[in-house]
């Protein structure tokens, strides 16, 4: 498996994980009722990736909305990435937020405070 | 005969934009969110306010969705029903939910709501992070973050009421106020 991709829906984000390129992108809305079920395949894919990771791993998160049920799963994803970072792949998380969306910026800062990986806060135009 | 005008008049006087009573399904949530997004677009609502209302709607509706089963088990399908309303006032939106709750569960919920209401902005941020990082993820997902998130994003106290129906159940009402962002 070299690429892992999931099409977005009104309640779930588009996910693309280019394993050879070391690039993970999560974009859109993450408001499913059952987030654990939705995020499990990605967590499993990261588990596999951790044993054969690239020298650098770039993570782009660009969410418009996410619910509290997703927030736990996103933390799980970040914890996997933290382990990958410790395991020798330099991970960077680019947390995108729309101009004026202080709540989304704060959410990124919350993760930054918990997870030991370099975060970049990236402002995007509305 | 049903007095439709009476219901209409009450909704009109309370500035109800949208109201629903019945079983809360996943498809229904998708539709309500879509309708409210369109309504706010048509009213040319500020993006900031739109986002806050949308976020609070998601949490409130998913709370209802995840707790629909709680009151079903003891009294049949009659109670597998909830009410949801959103009203628009001068400078704010109100999101109102109502559902049955077992009397024995009131104490736990009330304690949680009062705890959230007792915290200021910074305390809510710390509380959120600690529950996010240490809290148990329930099978239903939320893990107790919903109310903290709502209080954080709205900056308002959670208004609630428990109306005792009989010795088994009460009706739980939750009112969330979302203040409109002022253009400066």
Interface residues (C-beta under 8 A of the other chain):
Chain A: X10 X11 X31 X33 X34 X35 X36 X65 X67 X68 X69 X71 X72 X75 X98 X100 X101 X103 X106 X110 X113 X114 X126
Chain B: X26 X29 X30 X33 X34 X47 X48 X51 X52 X54 X55 X58 X59 X62 X65 X66 X125 X128 X129 X132 X133 X135 X137 X139 X140 X141 X142 X143 X145 X146 X148 X149 X153
